[in-house]
């Protein structure tokens, strides 16, 4: 199965999750695409996985536009959706639901909220100040949950076997 993992990221957490997903999809032909740098040809893929990260409650505009512009094509493909965010529980689920369109969420073979990270080395001074004040965090933190990513991939591959 030809798989595209298209993502947007600010500081790399979503990219790192995409790389891990690609490693787990051993039997597939997988291409990873940063939507800031490339415009993939969706007709070349059987499965499309979309990943984004949360900043101030929203995913990147580029991903929102990509989903809107390609909604019809995405509806014809097997899709998976994942979100990187630091919240858990109901807050994380609300962010997921608010940022991925309902029709794509309903169509998705797998969805996941995989945790997030604050990478102080990748942030500018203003971003570090905001994180320190709002999240009360003073150093880099990585809360990417590899088990959730593994469960996400199992959902995708189980759907493929049906």
CNS distance restraints for C-alpha pairs under 8 A (distance, minus, plus):
assign (resid   1 and name CA) (resid  27 and name CA) 7.83 0.50 0.50
assign (resid   1 and name CA) (resid  28 and name CA) 5.16 0.50 0.50
assign (resid   1 and name CA) (resid  29 and name CA) 6.22 0.50 0.50
assign (resid   1 and name CA) (resid  45 and name CA) 7.79 0.50 0.50
assign (resid   1 and name CA) (resid  46 and name CA) 6.10 0.50 0.50
assign (resid   1 and name CA) (resid  47 and name CA) 7.21 0.50 0.50
assign (resid   2 and name CA) (resid  28 and name CA) 6.04 0.50 0.50
assign (resid   2 and name CA) (resid  29 and name CA) 4.84 0.50 0.50
assign (resid   2 and name CA) (resid  30 and name CA) 6.05 0.50 0.50
assign (resid   2 and name CA) (resid  44 and name CA) 7.49 0.50 0.50
assign (resid   2 and name CA) (resid  45 and name CA) 4.96 0.50 0.50
assign (resid   2 and name CA) (resid  46 and name CA) 5.29 0.50 0.50
assign (resid   2 and name CA) (resid  47 and name CA) 6.34 0.50 0.50
assign (resid   3 and name CA) (resid  28 and name CA) 6.68 0.50 0.50
assign (resid   3 and name CA) (resid  29 and name CA) 6.01 0.50 0.50
assign (resid   3 and name CA) (resid  30 and name CA) 4.70 0.50 0.50
assign (resid   3 and name CA) (resid  31 and name CA) 6.34 0.50 0.50
assign (resid   3 and name CA) (resid  45 and name CA) 5.56 0.50 0.50
assign (resid   3 and name CA) (resid  46 and name CA) 6.07 0.50 0.50
assign (resid   3 and name CA) (resid  47 and name CA) 4.68 0.50 0.50
assign (resid   3 and name CA) (resid  48 and name CA) 5.71 0.50 0.50
assign (resid   3 and name CA) (resid  49 and name CA) 7.43 0.50 0.50
assign (resid   4 and name CA) (resid  30 and name CA) 5.80 0.50 0.50
assign (resid   4 and name CA) (resid  31 and name CA) 4.97 0.50 0.50
assign (resid   4 and name CA) (resid  32 and name CA) 5.96 0.50 0.50
assign (resid   4 and name CA) (resid  33 and name CA) 7.20 0.50 0.50
assign (resid   4 and name CA) (resid  45 and name CA) 6.32 0.50 0.50
assign (resid   4 and name CA) (resid  47 and name CA) 6.33 0.50 0.50
assign (resid   4 and name CA) (resid  48 and name CA) 4.80 0.50 0.50
assign (resid   4 and name CA) (resid  49 and name CA) 6.05 0.50 0.50
assign (resid   5 and name CA) (resid  18 and name CA) 6.40 0.50 0.50
assign (resid   5 and name CA) (resid  22 and name CA) 7.75 0.50 0.50
assign (resid   5 and name CA) (resid  30 and name CA) 7.31 0.50 0.50
assign (resid   5 and name CA) (resid  31 and name CA) 6.19 0.50 0.50
assign (resid   5 and name CA) (resid  32 and name CA) 4.75 0.50 0.50
assign (resid   5 and name CA) (resid  33 and name CA) 6.04 0.50 0.50
assign (resid   5 and name CA) (resid  48 and name CA) 5.96 0.50 0.50
assign (resid   5 and name CA) (resid  49 and name CA) 4.61 0.50 0.50
assign (resid   5 and name CA) (resid  50 and name CA) 5.94 0.50 0.50
assign (resid   5 and name CA) (resid  51 and name CA) 7.40 0.50 0.50
assign (resid   6 and name CA) (resid  32 and name CA) 6.03 0.50 0.50
assign (resid   6 and name CA) (resid  33 and name CA) 4.69 0.50 0.50
assign (resid   6 and name CA) (resid  34 and name CA) 5.96 0.50 0.50
assign (resid   6 and name CA) (resid  35 and name CA) 6.33 0.50 0.50
assign (resid   6 and name CA) (resid  48 and name CA) 7.32 0.50 0.50
assign (resid   6 and name CA) (resid  49 and name CA) 6.16 0.50 0.50
assign (resid   6 and name CA) (resid  50 and name CA) 5.07 0.50 0.50
assign (resid   6 and name CA) (resid  51 and name CA) 6.36 0.50 0.50
assign (resid   7 and name CA) (resid  14 and name CA) 6.68 0.50 0.50
assign (resid   7 and name CA) (resid  15 and name CA) 6.77 0.50 0.50
assign (resid   7 and name CA) (resid  18 and name CA) 7.41 0.50 0.50
assign (resid   7 and name CA) (resid  32 and name CA) 7.92 0.50 0.50
assign (resid   7 and name CA) (resid  33 and name CA) 6.36 0.50 0.50
assign (resid   7 and name CA) (resid  34 and name CA) 5.27 0.50 0.50
assign (resid   7 and name CA) (resid  35 and name CA) 5.97 0.50 0.50
assign (resid   7 and name CA) (resid  50 and name CA) 5.66 0.50 0.50
assign (resid   7 and name CA) (resid  51 and name CA) 4.51 0.50 0.50
assign (resid   7 and name CA) (resid  52 and name CA) 5.61 0.50 0.50
assign (resid   7 and name CA) (resid  63 and name CA) 7.36 0.50 0.50
assign (resid   8 and name CA) (resid  14 and name CA) 6.80 0.50 0.50
assign (resid   8 and name CA) (resid  15 and name CA) 7.49 0.50 0.50
assign (resid   8 and name CA) (resid  34 and name CA) 5.91 0.50 0.50
assign (resid   8 and name CA) (resid  35 and name CA) 5.88 0.50 0.50
assign (resid   8 and name CA) (resid  36 and name CA) 6.87 0.50 0.50
assign (resid   8 and name CA) (resid  51 and name CA) 6.57 0.50 0.50
assign (resid   8 and name CA) (resid  52 and name CA) 5.10 0.50 0.50
assign (resid   8 and name CA) (resid  53 and name CA) 6.98 0.50 0.50
assign (resid   8 and name CA) (resid  60 and name CA) 6.64 0.50 0.50
assign (resid   8 and name CA) (resid  62 and name CA) 7.35 0.50 0.50
assign (resid   8 and name CA) (resid  63 and name CA) 6.37 0.50 0.50
assign (resid   9 and name CA) (resid  13 and name CA) 6.80 0.50 0.50
assign (resid   9 and name CA) (resid  14 and name CA) 5.44 0.50 0.50
assign (resid   9 and name CA) (resid  15 and name CA) 6.49 0.50 0.50
assign (resid   9 and name CA) (resid  34 and name CA) 7.97 0.50 0.50
assign (resid   9 and name CA) (resid  52 and name CA) 6.21 0.50 0.50
assign (resid   9 and name CA) (resid  53 and name CA) 5.92 0.50 0.50
assign (resid   9 and name CA) (resid  60 and name CA) 7.61 0.50 0.50
assign (resid  10 and name CA) (resid  53 and name CA) 7.50 0.50 0.50
assign (resid  11 and name CA) (resid 118 and name CA) 7.94 0.50 0.50
assign (resid  11 and name CA) (resid 119 and name CA) 6.66 0.50 0.50
assign (resid  11 and name CA) (resid 122 and name CA) 5.77 0.50 0.50
assign (resid  11 and name CA) (resid 123 and name CA) 7.08 0.50 0.50
assign (resid  12 and name CA) (resid  16 and name CA) 6.10 0.50 0.50
assign (resid  13 and name CA) (resid  17 and name CA) 6.26 0.50 0.50
assign (resid  13 and name CA) (resid  53 and name CA) 7.66 0.50 0.50
assign (resid  13 and name CA) (resid  84 and name CA) 6.94 0.50 0.50
assign (resid  13 and name CA) (resid 116 and name CA) 6.28 0.50 0.50
assign (resid  13 and name CA) (resid 117 and name CA) 6.21 0.50 0.50
assign (resid  13 and name CA) (resid 144 and name CA) 7.55 0.50 0.50
assign (resid  14 and name CA) (resid  18 and name CA) 6.18 0.50 0.50
assign (resid  14 and name CA) (resid  51 and name CA) 6.31 0.50 0.50
assign (resid  14 and name CA) (resid  52 and name CA) 6.07 0.50 0.50
assign (resid  14 and name CA) (resid  53 and name CA) 6.19 0.50 0.50
assign (resid  14 and name CA) (resid  83 and name CA) 7.67 0.50 0.50
assign (resid  14 and name CA) (resid  84 and name CA) 6.08 0.50 0.50
assign (resid  15 and name CA) (resid  19 and name CA) 6.26 0.50 0.50
assign (resid  15 and name CA) (resid  34 and name CA) 7.74 0.50 0.50
assign (resid  16 and name CA) (resid  20 and name CA) 6.31 0.50 0.50
assign (resid  17 and name CA) (resid  21 and name CA) 6.15 0.50 0.50
assign (resid  17 and name CA) (resid 144 and name CA) 7.75 0.50 0.50
assign (resid  17 and name CA) (resid 149 and name CA) 7.42 0.50 0.50
assign (resid  18 and name CA) (resid  22 and name CA) 6.18 0.50 0.50
assign (resid  18 and name CA) (resid  32 and name CA) 6.93 0.50 0.50
assign (resid  18 and name CA) (resid  51 and name CA) 7.37 0.50 0.50
assign (resid  19 and name CA) (resid  23 and name CA) 6.31 0.50 0.50
assign (resid  19 and name CA) (resid  32 and name CA) 7.41 0.50 0.50
assign (resid  20 and name CA) (resid  24 and name CA) 6.36 0.50 0.50
assign (resid  20 and name CA) (resid 149 and name CA) 7.82 0.50 0.50
assign (resid  21 and name CA) (resid  25 and name CA) 6.33 0.50 0.50
assign (resid  21 and name CA) (resid 149 and name CA) 6.78 0.50 0.50
assign (resid  21 and name CA) (resid 150 and name CA) 7.61 0.50 0.50
assign (resid  21 and name CA) (resid 153 and name CA) 6.78 0.50 0.50
assign (resid  22 and name CA) (resid  26 and name CA) 7.24 0.50 0.50
assign (resid  22 and name CA) (resid  30 and name CA) 6.16 0.50 0.50
assign (resid  22 and name CA) (resid  31 and name CA) 7.82 0.50 0.50
assign (resid  22 and name CA) (resid  32 and name CA) 7.61 0.50 0.50
assign (resid  24 and name CA) (resid 150 and name CA) 7.40 0.50 0.50
assign (resid  24 and name CA) (resid 153 and name CA) 7.01 0.50 0.50
assign (resid  25 and name CA) (resid  30 and name CA) 7.52 0.50 0.50
assign (resid  25 and name CA) (resid 153 and name CA) 7.20 0.50 0.50
assign (resid  33 and name CA) (resid  37 and name CA) 7.74 0.50 0.50
assign (resid  33 and name CA) (resid  38 and name CA) 6.50 0.50 0.50
assign (resid  33 and name CA) (resid  40 and name CA) 7.23 0.50 0.50
assign (resid  34 and name CA) (resid  38 and name CA) 6.21 0.50 0.50
assign (resid  35 and name CA) (resid  39 and name CA) 6.26 0.50 0.50
assign (resid  35 and name CA) (resid  62 and name CA) 7.11 0.50 0.50
assign (resid  35 and name CA) (resid  63 and name CA) 7.35 0.50 0.50
assign (resid  36 and name CA) (resid  62 and name CA) 7.27 0.50 0.50
assign (resid  41 and name CA) (resid  45 and name CA) 7.98 0.50 0.50
assign (resid  42 and name CA) (resid  48 and name CA) 7.86 0.50 0.50
assign (resid  42 and name CA) (resid  73 and name CA) 7.33 0.50 0.50
assign (resid  43 and name CA) (resid  73 and name CA) 7.78 0.50 0.50
assign (resid  45 and name CA) (resid  77 and name CA) 7.98 0.50 0.50
assign (resid  46 and name CA) (resid  77 and name CA) 5.99 0.50 0.50
assign (resid  46 and name CA) (resid  78 and name CA) 6.46 0.50 0.50
assign (resid  47 and name CA) (resid  77 and name CA) 5.82 0.50 0.50
assign (resid  47 and name CA) (resid  78 and name CA) 4.68 0.50 0.50
assign (resid  47 and name CA) (resid  79 and name CA) 5.56 0.50 0.50
assign (resid  47 and name CA) (resid  80 and name CA) 7.87 0.50 0.50
assign (resid  48 and name CA) (resid  74 and name CA) 7.54 0.50 0.50
assign (resid  48 and name CA) (resid  77 and name CA) 6.86 0.50 0.50
assign (resid  48 and name CA) (resid  78 and name CA) 6.35 0.50 0.50
assign (resid  48 and name CA) (resid  79 and name CA) 4.82 0.50 0.50
assign (resid  48 and name CA) (resid  80 and name CA) 6.47 0.50 0.50
assign (resid  49 and name CA) (resid  79 and name CA) 5.44 0.50 0.50
assign (resid  49 and name CA) (resid  80 and name CA) 4.51 0.50 0.50
assign (resid  49 and name CA) (resid  81 and name CA) 5.75 0.50 0.50
assign (resid  49 and name CA) (resid  82 and name CA) 7.70 0.50 0.50
assign (resid  50 and name CA) (resid  79 and name CA) 7.60 0.50 0.50
assign (resid  50 and name CA) (resid  80 and name CA) 6.27 0.50 0.50
assign (resid  50 and name CA) (resid  81 and name CA) 4.97 0.50 0.50
assign (resid  50 and name CA) (resid  82 and name CA) 6.35 0.50 0.50
assign (resid  51 and name CA) (resid  81 and name CA) 6.00 0.50 0.50
assign (resid  51 and name CA) (resid  82 and name CA) 4.86 0.50 0.50
assign (resid  51 and name CA) (resid  83 and name CA) 5.67 0.50 0.50
assign (resid  51 and name CA) (resid  84 and name CA) 7.59 0.50 0.50
assign (resid  52 and name CA) (resid  59 and name CA) 5.97 0.50 0.50
assign (resid  52 and name CA) (resid  60 and name CA) 7.04 0.50 0.50
assign (resid  52 and name CA) (resid  63 and name CA) 7.08 0.50 0.50
assign (resid  52 and name CA) (resid  82 and name CA) 6.82 0.50 0.50
assign (resid  52 and name CA) (resid  83 and name CA) 5.24 0.50 0.50
assign (resid  52 and name CA) (resid  84 and name CA) 6.25 0.50 0.50
assign (resid  53 and name CA) (resid  58 and name CA) 7.85 0.50 0.50
assign (resid  53 and name CA) (resid  59 and name CA) 5.49 0.50 0.50
assign (resid  53 and name CA) (resid  60 and name CA) 7.22 0.50 0.50
assign (resid  53 and name CA) (resid  83 and name CA) 5.63 0.50 0.50
assign (resid  53 and name CA) (resid  84 and name CA) 4.53 0.50 0.50
assign (resid  53 and name CA) (resid  85 and name CA) 5.93 0.50 0.50
assign (resid  53 and name CA) (resid 116 and name CA) 7.77 0.50 0.50
assign (resid  54 and name CA) (resid  58 and name CA) 5.13 0.50 0.50
assign (resid  54 and name CA) (resid  59 and name CA) 4.82 0.50 0.50
assign (resid  54 and name CA) (resid  60 and name CA) 7.56 0.50 0.50
assign (resid  54 and name CA) (resid  83 and name CA) 7.45 0.50 0.50
assign (resid  54 and name CA) (resid  84 and name CA) 6.40 0.50 0.50
assign (resid  54 and name CA) (resid  85 and name CA) 5.34 0.50 0.50
assign (resid  54 and name CA) (resid  95 and name CA) 7.73 0.50 0.50
assign (resid  55 and name CA) (resid  59 and name CA) 6.36 0.50 0.50
assign (resid  55 and name CA) (resid  60 and name CA) 7.85 0.50 0.50
assign (resid  57 and name CA) (resid  95 and name CA) 6.31 0.50 0.50
assign (resid  58 and name CA) (resid  95 and name CA) 7.25 0.50 0.50
assign (resid  58 and name CA) (resid  99 and name CA) 6.42 0.50 0.50
assign (resid  59 and name CA) (resid  63 and name CA) 7.10 0.50 0.50
assign (resid  59 and name CA) (resid  64 and name CA) 7.29 0.50 0.50
assign (resid  59 and name CA) (resid  99 and name CA) 6.35 0.50 0.50
assign (resid  60 and name CA) (resid  64 and name CA) 6.64 0.50 0.50
assign (resid  61 and name CA) (resid  65 and name CA) 6.08 0.50 0.50
assign (resid  62 and name CA) (resid  66 and name CA) 6.08 0.50 0.50
assign (resid  63 and name CA) (resid  67 and name CA) 6.15 0.50 0.50
assign (resid  64 and name CA) (resid  68 and name CA) 6.22 0.50 0.50
assign (resid  64 and name CA) (resid  99 and name CA) 7.76 0.50 0.50
assign (resid  64 and name CA) (resid 100 and name CA) 7.93 0.50 0.50
assign (resid  65 and name CA) (resid  69 and name CA) 5.95 0.50 0.50
assign (resid  66 and name CA) (resid  70 and name CA) 6.00 0.50 0.50
assign (resid  67 and name CA) (resid  71 and name CA) 5.48 0.50 0.50
assign (resid  67 and name CA) (resid  74 and name CA) 7.78 0.50 0.50
assign (resid  70 and name CA) (resid  74 and name CA) 6.02 0.50 0.50
assign (resid  71 and name CA) (resid  75 and name CA) 6.16 0.50 0.50
assign (resid  71 and name CA) (resid 104 and name CA) 7.91 0.50 0.50
assign (resid  72 and name CA) (resid  76 and name CA) 6.74 0.50 0.50
assign (resid  73 and name CA) (resid  77 and name CA) 6.70 0.50 0.50
assign (resid  74 and name CA) (resid  78 and name CA) 7.62 0.50 0.50
assign (resid  74 and name CA) (resid  79 and name CA) 7.06 0.50 0.50
assign (resid  74 and name CA) (resid 104 and name CA) 7.67 0.50 0.50
assign (resid  75 and name CA) (resid 104 and name CA) 7.03 0.50 0.50
assign (resid  75 and name CA) (resid 107 and name CA) 6.86 0.50 0.50
assign (resid  78 and name CA) (resid 107 and name CA) 7.96 0.50 0.50
assign (resid  78 and name CA) (resid 108 and name CA) 6.87 0.50 0.50
assign (resid  78 and name CA) (resid 109 and name CA) 6.60 0.50 0.50
assign (resid  79 and name CA) (resid 107 and name CA) 7.27 0.50 0.50
assign (resid  79 and name CA) (resid 108 and name CA) 4.95 0.50 0.50
assign (resid  79 and name CA) (resid 109 and name CA) 5.92 0.50 0.50
assign (resid  79 and name CA) (resid 110 and name CA) 7.25 0.50 0.50
assign (resid  80 and name CA) (resid 108 and name CA) 5.19 0.50 0.50
assign (resid  80 and name CA) (resid 109 and name CA) 5.73 0.50 0.50
assign (resid  80 and name CA) (resid 110 and name CA) 4.79 0.50 0.50
assign (resid  80 and name CA) (resid 111 and name CA) 5.71 0.50 0.50
assign (resid  80 and name CA) (resid 156 and name CA) 7.07 0.50 0.50
assign (resid  81 and name CA) (resid 105 and name CA) 7.48 0.50 0.50
assign (resid  81 and name CA) (resid 108 and name CA) 6.74 0.50 0.50
assign (resid  81 and name CA) (resid 110 and name CA) 6.47 0.50 0.50
assign (resid  81 and name CA) (resid 111 and name CA) 4.76 0.50 0.50
assign (resid  81 and name CA) (resid 112 and name CA) 6.50 0.50 0.50
assign (resid  82 and name CA) (resid 111 and name CA) 5.54 0.50 0.50
assign (resid  82 and name CA) (resid 112 and name CA) 4.65 0.50 0.50
assign (resid  82 and name CA) (resid 113 and name CA) 5.65 0.50 0.50
assign (resid  82 and name CA) (resid 114 and name CA) 6.91 0.50 0.50
assign (resid  83 and name CA) (resid  96 and name CA) 6.62 0.50 0.50
assign (resid  83 and name CA) (resid 112 and name CA) 6.38 0.50 0.50
assign (resid  83 and name CA) (resid 113 and name CA) 4.80 0.50 0.50
assign (resid  83 and name CA) (resid 114 and name CA) 6.17 0.50 0.50
assign (resid  83 and name CA) (resid 115 and name CA) 7.61 0.50 0.50
assign (resid  84 and name CA) (resid 113 and name CA) 6.06 0.50 0.50
assign (resid  84 and name CA) (resid 114 and name CA) 5.47 0.50 0.50
assign (resid  84 and name CA) (resid 115 and name CA) 5.13 0.50 0.50
assign (resid  84 and name CA) (resid 116 and name CA) 4.79 0.50 0.50
assign (resid  84 and name CA) (resid 144 and name CA) 7.64 0.50 0.50
assign (resid  85 and name CA) (resid  92 and name CA) 6.95 0.50 0.50
assign (resid  85 and name CA) (resid 113 and name CA) 7.19 0.50 0.50
assign (resid  85 and name CA) (resid 114 and name CA) 7.25 0.50 0.50
assign (resid  85 and name CA) (resid 115 and name CA) 5.09 0.50 0.50
assign (resid  85 and name CA) (resid 116 and name CA) 4.46 0.50 0.50
assign (resid  85 and name CA) (resid 117 and name CA) 7.42 0.50 0.50
assign (resid  86 and name CA) (resid  92 and name CA) 7.77 0.50 0.50
assign (resid  86 and name CA) (resid 115 and name CA) 5.47 0.50 0.50
assign (resid  86 and name CA) (resid 116 and name CA) 4.75 0.50 0.50
assign (resid  86 and name CA) (resid 117 and name CA) 6.59 0.50 0.50
assign (resid  86 and name CA) (resid 143 and name CA) 7.18 0.50 0.50
assign (resid  87 and name CA) (resid  91 and name CA) 6.15 0.50 0.50
assign (resid  87 and name CA) (resid  92 and name CA) 5.01 0.50 0.50
assign (resid  87 and name CA) (resid 115 and name CA) 7.27 0.50 0.50
assign (resid  88 and name CA) (resid  92 and name CA) 4.82 0.50 0.50
assign (resid  88 and name CA) (resid  93 and name CA) 7.51 0.50 0.50
assign (resid  88 and name CA) (resid 115 and name CA) 7.56 0.50 0.50
assign (resid  89 and name CA) (resid  93 and name CA) 6.28 0.50 0.50
assign (resid  90 and name CA) (resid  94 and name CA) 6.01 0.50 0.50
assign (resid  91 and name CA) (resid  95 and name CA) 6.30 0.50 0.50
assign (resid  92 and name CA) (resid  96 and name CA) 6.22 0.50 0.50
assign (resid  92 and name CA) (resid 113 and name CA) 7.18 0.50 0.50
assign (resid  93 and name CA) (resid  97 and name CA) 6.10 0.50 0.50
assign (resid  93 and name CA) (resid 113 and name CA) 7.61 0.50 0.50
assign (resid  94 and name CA) (resid  98 and name CA) 5.88 0.50 0.50
assign (resid  95 and name CA) (resid  99 and name CA) 6.08 0.50 0.50
assign (resid  96 and name CA) (resid 100 and name CA) 6.06 0.50 0.50
assign (resid  96 and name CA) (resid 113 and name CA) 7.44 0.50 0.50
assign (resid  97 and name CA) (resid 101 and name CA) 7.21 0.50 0.50
assign (resid  97 and name CA) (resid 102 and name CA) 7.16 0.50 0.50
assign (resid  97 and name CA) (resid 105 and name CA) 7.81 0.50 0.50
assign (resid 100 and name CA) (resid 104 and name CA) 6.85 0.50 0.50
assign (resid 100 and name CA) (resid 105 and name CA) 6.54 0.50 0.50
assign (resid 101 and name CA) (resid 105 and name CA) 6.31 0.50 0.50
assign (resid 102 and name CA) (resid 106 and name CA) 6.06 0.50 0.50
assign (resid 103 and name CA) (resid 107 and name CA) 6.15 0.50 0.50
assign (resid 104 and name CA) (resid 108 and name CA) 5.92 0.50 0.50
assign (resid 105 and name CA) (resid 111 and name CA) 7.56 0.50 0.50
assign (resid 109 and name CA) (resid 155 and name CA) 6.95 0.50 0.50
assign (resid 109 and name CA) (resid 156 and name CA) 5.94 0.50 0.50
assign (resid 109 and name CA) (resid 159 and name CA) 6.37 0.50 0.50
assign (resid 110 and name CA) (resid 152 and name CA) 5.95 0.50 0.50
assign (resid 110 and name CA) (resid 153 and name CA) 7.73 0.50 0.50
assign (resid 110 and name CA) (resid 155 and name CA) 5.47 0.50 0.50
assign (resid 110 and name CA) (resid 156 and name CA) 5.57 0.50 0.50
assign (resid 111 and name CA) (resid 152 and name CA) 6.43 0.50 0.50
assign (resid 112 and name CA) (resid 148 and name CA) 6.86 0.50 0.50
assign (resid 112 and name CA) (resid 149 and name CA) 7.21 0.50 0.50
assign (resid 112 and name CA) (resid 152 and name CA) 5.98 0.50 0.50
assign (resid 113 and name CA) (resid 148 and name CA) 7.42 0.50 0.50
assign (resid 114 and name CA) (resid 144 and name CA) 5.78 0.50 0.50
assign (resid 114 and name CA) (resid 145 and name CA) 5.36 0.50 0.50
assign (resid 114 and name CA) (resid 146 and name CA) 7.40 0.50 0.50
assign (resid 114 and name CA) (resid 148 and name CA) 5.63 0.50 0.50
assign (resid 114 and name CA) (resid 149 and name CA) 6.18 0.50 0.50
assign (resid 115 and name CA) (resid 143 and name CA) 5.35 0.50 0.50
assign (resid 115 and name CA) (resid 144 and name CA) 4.45 0.50 0.50
assign (resid 115 and name CA) (resid 145 and name CA) 5.66 0.50 0.50
assign (resid 116 and name CA) (resid 142 and name CA) 6.34 0.50 0.50
assign (resid 116 and name CA) (resid 143 and name CA) 5.15 0.50 0.50
assign (resid 116 and name CA) (resid 144 and name CA) 5.00 0.50 0.50
assign (resid 117 and name CA) (resid 140 and name CA) 7.39 0.50 0.50
assign (resid 117 and name CA) (resid 141 and name CA) 5.38 0.50 0.50
assign (resid 117 and name CA) (resid 142 and name CA) 4.25 0.50 0.50
assign (resid 117 and name CA) (resid 143 and name CA) 5.51 0.50 0.50
assign (resid 117 and name CA) (resid 144 and name CA) 6.61 0.50 0.50
assign (resid 118 and name CA) (resid 131 and name CA) 7.98 0.50 0.50
assign (resid 118 and name CA) (resid 139 and name CA) 7.79 0.50 0.50
assign (resid 118 and name CA) (resid 140 and name CA) 5.20 0.50 0.50
assign (resid 118 and name CA) (resid 141 and name CA) 5.11 0.50 0.50
assign (resid 118 and name CA) (resid 142 and name CA) 6.43 0.50 0.50
assign (resid 119 and name CA) (resid 123 and name CA) 6.45 0.50 0.50
assign (resid 119 and name CA) (resid 139 and name CA) 7.78 0.50 0.50
assign (resid 119 and name CA) (resid 140 and name CA) 4.72 0.50 0.50
assign (resid 119 and name CA) (resid 141 and name CA) 6.50 0.50 0.50
assign (resid 119 and name CA) (resid 142 and name CA) 7.59 0.50 0.50
assign (resid 120 and name CA) (resid 124 and name CA) 7.82 0.50 0.50
assign (resid 120 and name CA) (resid 128 and name CA) 6.21 0.50 0.50
assign (resid 120 and name CA) (resid 139 and name CA) 6.26 0.50 0.50
assign (resid 120 and name CA) (resid 140 and name CA) 5.07 0.50 0.50
assign (resid 121 and name CA) (resid 140 and name CA) 7.58 0.50 0.50
assign (resid 123 and name CA) (resid 127 and name CA) 5.66 0.50 0.50
assign (resid 123 and name CA) (resid 128 and name CA) 6.04 0.50 0.50
assign (resid 124 and name CA) (resid 128 and name CA) 6.31 0.50 0.50
assign (resid 125 and name CA) (resid 129 and name CA) 6.23 0.50 0.50
assign (resid 126 and name CA) (resid 130 and name CA) 6.26 0.50 0.50
assign (resid 127 and name CA) (resid 131 and name CA) 6.19 0.50 0.50
assign (resid 128 and name CA) (resid 132 and name CA) 6.05 0.50 0.50
assign (resid 129 and name CA) (resid 133 and name CA) 6.17 0.50 0.50
assign (resid 130 and name CA) (resid 134 and name CA) 5.82 0.50 0.50
assign (resid 130 and name CA) (resid 135 and name CA) 7.84 0.50 0.50
assign (resid 131 and name CA) (resid 135 and name CA) 5.17 0.50 0.50
assign (resid 131 and name CA) (resid 136 and name CA) 6.65 0.50 0.50
assign (resid 131 and name CA) (resid 137 and name CA) 6.31 0.50 0.50
assign (resid 131 and name CA) (resid 138 and name CA) 7.79 0.50 0.50
assign (resid 132 and name CA) (resid 136 and name CA) 4.70 0.50 0.50
assign (resid 132 and name CA) (resid 137 and name CA) 4.83 0.50 0.50
assign (resid 132 and name CA) (resid 138 and name CA) 5.44 0.50 0.50
assign (resid 133 and name CA) (resid 137 and name CA) 7.62 0.50 0.50
assign (resid 145 and name CA) (resid 149 and name CA) 6.63 0.50 0.50
assign (resid 146 and name CA) (resid 150 and name CA) 6.12 0.50 0.50
assign (resid 147 and name CA) (resid 151 and name CA) 6.17 0.50 0.50
assign (resid 148 and name CA) (resid 152 and name CA) 6.12 0.50 0.50
assign (resid 149 and name CA) (resid 153 and name CA) 6.32 0.50 0.50
assign (resid 150 and name CA) (resid 154 and name CA) 6.22 0.50 0.50
assign (resid 151 and name CA) (resid 155 and name CA) 6.20 0.50 0.50
assign (resid 152 and name CA) (resid 156 and name CA) 6.41 0.50 0.50
assign (resid 153 and name CA) (resid 157 and name CA) 6.16 0.50 0.50
assign (resid 154 and name CA) (resid 158 and name CA) 5.85 0.50 0.50
assign (resid 155 and name CA) (resid 159 and name CA) 6.14 0.50 0.50
assign (resid 156 and name CA) (resid 160 and name CA) 6.37 0.50 0.50
assign (resid 157 and name CA) (resid 161 and name CA) 6.44 0.50 0.50
assign (resid 158 and name CA) (resid 162 and name CA) 6.65 0.50 0.50
